[in-house]
């Protein structure tokens, strides 16, 4: 994540001009040990499955990645002059660490990995994403996922 002081002037001005919405909702789960949690990953890298149309800034919905989707079939469509995509292109695990999460589950460090992980397009107005985020929260509840690890890009 780039610091505001490292952005070019126009980028810094645009970021500072954004409204930061307040979300008054409370979490839907209480605290419990990691060994009892089912965890899903939620990225803002604008990830897509190979063969899908690339996402662009302003796209508010999310993409699903079932556990059967191979890492080499997950591509990054997020583009920014402030973001170096080379690590993600060479190894998607750098921004969507599904294998690392599975290793934690195998080692009993966490309860389980969710069967599905998700990605939003990060360069989108959060107020446009709220409806989709609420839908995702309900999907997570329905699938008994009680922890989402947010992976900003």
C-alpha positions as CSV (number, residue, x, y, z in Angstrom):
1,X,0.0,0.0,0.0
2,X,1.5,3.3,-1.0
3,X,1.7,6.2,1.5
4,X,0.0,9.4,0.6
5,X,3.3,11.2,0.8
6,X,4.7,8.9,-2.0
7,X,1.8,9.6,-4.4
8,X,2.2,12.1,-7.2
9,X,0.3,15.4,-6.5
10,X,-2.8,14.5,-8.6
11,X,-3.2,11.1,-7.0
12,X,-2.7,12.5,-3.5
13,X,-5.3,15.2,-4.1
14,X,-7.8,12.7,-5.4
15,X,-7.3,10.4,-2.5
16,X,-7.6,13.2,0.1
17,X,-10.8,14.4,-1.6
18,X,-12.6,11.1,-1.2
19,X,-15.3,10.8,1.5
20,X,-14.8,8.0,4.0
21,X,-18.2,6.5,4.7
22,X,-19.1,5.4,8.2
23,X,-20.6,1.9,8.6
24,X,-22.5,1.7,11.9
25,X,-23.1,-2.1,11.8
26,X,-21.7,-4.4,14.4
27,X,-19.8,-7.6,13.6
28,X,-22.0,-10.7,13.3
29,X,-19.7,-13.0,15.3
30,X,-18.1,-12.8,18.7
31,X,-14.6,-13.7,19.6
32,X,-13.5,-17.3,19.5
33,X,-10.1,-19.1,19.0
34,X,-8.6,-19.3,15.6
35,X,-8.7,-23.1,15.8
36,X,-12.5,-22.8,15.8
37,X,-12.8,-20.4,12.9
38,X,-13.6,-20.9,9.2
39,X,-11.7,-18.3,7.2
40,X,-12.3,-16.8,3.8
41,X,-10.0,-14.4,1.9
42,X,-11.4,-11.2,0.4
43,X,-9.1,-9.3,-1.9
44,X,-9.4,-5.9,-3.5
45,X,-7.1,-6.8,-6.5
46,X,-9.8,-7.1,-9.0
47,X,-9.1,-10.8,-9.5
48,X,-10.8,-12.7,-12.3
49,X,-10.8,-16.3,-13.6
50,X,-8.9,-16.9,-16.8
51,X,-11.2,-16.3,-19.8
52,X,-13.3,-13.7,-18.0
53,X,-13.5,-10.1,-19.0
54,X,-11.1,-7.9,-17.0
55,X,-12.6,-5.7,-14.3
56,X,-12.2,-1.9,-14.4
57,X,-12.3,0.8,-11.8
58,X,-15.9,1.4,-10.6
59,X,-16.9,-2.2,-10.8
60,X,-18.7,-2.7,-7.5
61,X,-19.6,-6.5,-7.4
62,X,-17.3,-9.3,-6.3
63,X,-15.9,-12.4,-8.0
64,X,-16.0,-15.9,-6.4
65,X,-13.1,-18.3,-6.5
66,X,-14.1,-21.9,-5.6
67,X,-11.4,-24.1,-4.1
68,X,-11.3,-26.1,-7.4
69,X,-10.1,-23.1,-9.4
70,X,-6.3,-23.5,-9.9
71,X,-4.0,-20.6,-9.0
72,X,-2.8,-20.4,-12.6
73,X,-6.4,-19.7,-13.6
74,X,-6.7,-16.6,-11.3
75,X,-5.5,-13.4,-12.9
76,X,-5.2,-9.8,-11.6
77,X,-7.1,-7.1,-13.5
78,X,-6.3,-4.2,-11.1
79,X,-4.2,-1.6,-12.9
80,X,-2.7,1.5,-11.3
81,X,0.4,3.6,-11.7
82,X,0.8,3.2,-7.9
83,X,0.8,-0.6,-7.9
84,X,3.4,-3.0,-9.1
85,X,1.6,-6.1,-10.3
86,X,4.7,-8.2,-11.1
87,X,4.6,-10.3,-7.9
88,X,0.9,-11.1,-8.4
89,X,1.5,-12.0,-12.0
90,X,4.3,-14.4,-11.2
91,X,2.6,-15.9,-8.1
92,X,-1.1,-15.2,-7.3
93,X,-0.4,-16.5,-3.7
94,X,1.3,-13.1,-3.0
95,X,-2.1,-11.4,-3.0
96,X,-4.5,-14.4,-2.5
97,X,-2.7,-16.8,-0.2
98,X,-5.1,-19.8,-0.5
99,X,-2.3,-22.4,-0.2
100,X,-0.9,-20.7,2.8
101,X,-4.3,-20.6,4.4
102,X,-4.8,-24.3,3.7
103,X,-1.4,-25.0,5.4
104,X,-2.7,-23.3,8.5
105,X,-5.8,-25.4,8.5
106,X,-3.7,-28.6,8.0
107,X,-1.5,-27.6,10.9
108,X,-4.7,-27.0,13.0
109,X,-3.7,-23.3,13.5
110,X,-7.2,-22.4,12.1
111,X,-10.4,-24.4,12.1
112,X,-10.9,-24.5,8.3
113,X,-10.6,-22.7,5.0
114,X,-13.7,-21.6,3.3
115,X,-14.6,-23.4,0.1
116,X,-14.8,-20.0,-1.7
117,X,-12.7,-16.9,-1.6
118,X,-13.6,-13.5,-3.1
119,X,-12.3,-10.4,-4.8
120,X,-13.5,-6.9,-5.3
121,X,-12.1,-4.2,-7.6
122,X,-10.4,-1.9,-5.1
123,X,-10.5,1.2,-7.2
124,X,-14.2,1.7,-6.6
125,X,-16.2,4.1,-4.5
126,X,-17.0,2.2,-1.3
127,X,-20.6,3.6,-1.2
128,X,-21.2,1.8,-4.5
129,X,-19.8,-1.4,-3.0
130,X,-21.9,-1.4,0.1
131,X,-24.8,-3.4,-1.3
132,X,-22.5,-6.0,-2.7
133,X,-20.5,-6.2,0.6
134,X,-23.7,-6.8,2.5
135,X,-24.6,-9.6,0.1
136,X,-21.2,-11.1,0.6
137,X,-21.6,-10.9,4.3
138,X,-24.8,-12.8,4.1
139,X,-23.2,-15.4,1.8
140,X,-20.4,-15.8,4.3
141,X,-22.9,-16.3,7.1
142,X,-24.9,-18.8,5.0
143,X,-21.7,-20.8,4.3
144,X,-20.7,-20.8,8.0
145,X,-17.7,-18.6,7.4
146,X,-17.1,-16.6,10.6
147,X,-13.8,-14.8,9.6
148,X,-12.9,-12.8,6.5
149,X,-9.3,-11.8,6.0
150,X,-9.3,-8.6,4.1
151,X,-6.4,-8.3,1.6
152,X,-6.2,-4.7,0.3
153,X,-4.2,-4.0,-2.8
